[in-house]
Amino acid sequence: GRFSKHWNSNGADSTRQLEYWLDKMHTGLEKIPGFDPLSTLAIANFSSDVTKTPVGGTIRFLDLSVGPVASYHWEFEGGVPATSKAKIPPPVHYSVMGTFKVKLSVTSVGGNNTKVDSVSVLPVVYPNPTKDGRIHILLGSYNPEDISVSVYDILGRRLDIFKPQFGNDDVTLQLPDNRNGMYIIRLTNKEVTNTYKVLNFHK
């Protein structure tokens, strides 16, 4: 069937009239000022050239925010610089292994908006191959109590004879310089484990 409503003359029952619902105070307003929040609110967004980098590496971030951005505020956990207010921040240097948050906050007439992501900074194992059995694992600043290092042969058998030496920013392993072959090094930092294959090649 048909359905219709009139502003103020749709039968005797006022509840069937639009004025009862839309203008109970009988103000007579015909227009209500307002705004489109999507036209005044900026949405934060960004990307990076990589999401993983070795200790000592650099990551570049690119602003992809949409809308009328009035200001930017970047925060780089574990990075240098730690913050930036530029639209395109300078390259960020990471000198410590771990997973770190990246946060971009933008302001606009319509309010504030934030995006948070993360990047991973990985240990560096060198030299590889090694000719004297000595392996260094560059970690950056770390707590030795959080680090666990184990060595396996190519068949997956754990070799307990290799005891890691903990330095200020790295861990050193001495493999037997007279035993050529492939070794697997498993490094755990708290709950994150990284595995590396190392070739011991002694002439």
C-alpha positions in Angstrom: 0.0 0.0 0.0 0.9 3.7 -0.1 2.5 5.5 2.8 2.8 9.3 3.2 3.5 11.9 5.8 2.9 15.6 5.8 4.6 18.3 7.8 1.6 19.4 9.9 -1.6 18.4 8.1 -1.7 14.7 7.9 -4.9 13.9 9.8 -5.8 14.9 13.3 -3.2 12.8 15.0 -0.1 14.9 15.4 2.1 11.8 15.8 1.4 11.1 12.2 2.9 14.4 11.2 6.6 15.1 10.5 6.6 18.3 12.5 5.8 16.3 15.7 9.0 14.3 15.2 11.4 16.8 13.7 10.4 20.2 15.3 8.5 19.6 18.5 9.4 23.1 19.7 7.8 24.7 16.6 11.0 26.7 15.9 10.2 27.1 12.2 13.8 26.2 11.2 14.1 25.2 7.6 17.9 24.6 7.6 20.2 23.1 10.2 23.9 24.0 10.0 26.3 21.0 9.9 29.4 19.6 8.3 30.6 16.4 6.6 33.1 14.9 9.1 34.8 13.1 6.2 35.7 16.4 4.6 37.4 17.8 7.7 38.9 14.6 9.3 42.4 13.4 8.2 43.1 9.7 8.3 46.7 8.7 9.3 48.5 6.2 7.1 52.1 5.4 6.1 54.3 2.8 4.6 58.0 2.0 4.7 60.6 0.8 2.2 61.2 -2.3 4.4 59.7 -3.8 7.5 62.8 -5.7 8.6 66.4 -4.4 8.8 69.6 -5.7 10.4 71.1 -4.1 13.5 72.7 -0.8 12.3 70.2 -0.5 9.4 68.0 2.3 8.3 64.3 2.4 7.4 62.6 5.2 5.4 58.9 6.0 6.0 56.4 7.6 3.6 53.3 9.5 4.7 50.1 8.2 3.0 47.6 10.1 5.1 44.5 11.4 3.4 42.4 14.5 4.2 43.3 18.0 5.3 46.2 17.3 7.6 47.2 20.2 9.8 50.2 18.6 11.6 52.2 15.4 11.9 53.8 13.7 14.8 55.9 10.5 14.3 57.2 8.3 17.1 59.9 5.7 16.4 60.4 3.3 19.3 64.0 2.2 19.4 65.0 4.4 16.5 67.0 7.6 15.9 65.5 10.1 15.6 62.9 9.1 18.1 60.3 11.6 16.9 59.6 13.9 13.9 57.0 16.5 13.0 57.8 16.4 9.3 55.4 15.1 6.7 58.2 12.9 5.4 60.5 12.0 8.3 64.3 11.6 7.9 65.6 8.0 7.6 65.4 6.2 11.0 68.4 4.3 12.2 68.1 1.2 14.4 71.1 0.0 16.4 69.4 -2.6 18.7 67.7 -5.8 17.8 64.0 -6.3 18.6 60.5 -5.4 17.4 59.6 -1.7 17.7 56.4 0.3 17.2 56.1 3.1 14.7 53.3 5.6 15.4 52.0 8.4 13.2 49.4 10.9 14.6 47.8 13.6 12.5 45.6 16.5 13.5 42.9 18.2 11.5 39.8 20.4 11.9 37.7 17.2 12.3 39.9 15.8 15.1 43.0 13.5 15.6 43.8 10.2 14.0 46.6 7.7 14.6 48.1 4.7 13.0 50.5 2.2 14.7 52.6 -0.4 13.0 55.9 -2.2 13.8 59.3 -3.0 12.3 61.8 -5.8 13.1 65.5 -5.2 13.7 67.4 -8.5 13.2 70.8 -9.6 14.6 73.8 -9.7 12.2 75.9 -12.9 12.0 79.4 -12.5 10.6 81.7 -13.6 9.1 79.9 -16.2 7.1 81.6 -18.3 5.9 84.1 -18.3 8.7 87.7 -19.6 8.2 88.7 -19.9 11.8 85.5 -21.0 13.4 84.9 -17.6 15.1 81.3 -16.2 14.7 80.1 -12.9 15.9 76.4 -12.1 16.4 75.8 -8.3 16.5 72.8 -7.5 18.7 73.3 -4.0 19.8 72.5 -3.2 23.5 71.0 -6.2 25.2 70.5 -8.0 28.5 72.4 -11.4 28.5 69.7 -12.9 30.7 67.3 -12.4 27.8 69.5 -14.2 25.3 69.8 -17.9 24.6 72.2 -19.3 21.9 72.4 -22.9 20.8 74.3 -24.6 18.0 73.2 -27.6 15.8 74.9 -29.6 13.2 73.4 -30.0 9.7 71.4 -33.1 10.9 69.7 -31.1 13.7 71.7 -32.5 16.6 72.4 -30.0 19.3 76.1 -29.4 20.1 76.6 -28.4 23.7 80.3 -27.9 23.5 80.0 -24.4 22.2 79.7 -21.8 24.9 78.8 -18.3 23.9 80.8 -15.3 25.1 78.7 -12.3 25.8 80.1 -8.9 25.0 78.7 -5.3 25.2 76.8 -5.5 22.0 77.5 -8.9 20.5 77.8 -12.6 21.2 80.9 -14.6 20.1 80.9 -18.3 19.3 84.0 -20.4 18.6 83.3 -23.3 16.4 86.1 -25.9 15.9 88.4 -24.5 13.3 89.4 -28.0 12.1 85.9 -29.2 11.5 84.5 -28.0 8.2 80.7 -28.0 7.6 77.4 -26.3 7.9 76.2 -25.3 11.4 72.8 -23.9 12.5 72.8 -21.2 15.1 69.5 -20.6 16.9 69.3 -17.3 18.9 66.4 -16.6 21.1 65.7 -13.1 22.6 62.9 -13.6 25.1 60.1 -15.1 22.9 61.6 -14.3 19.5 63.8 -16.9 17.8 66.0 -16.4 14.8 67.8 -19.2 13.0 71.0 -18.8 10.9 73.1 -21.2 8.8 76.8 -20.7 9.1 79.5 -22.3 7.0 82.8 -23.2 8.8 85.4 -23.5 6.1 88.9 -24.1 7.4 91.7 -24.6 4.8 
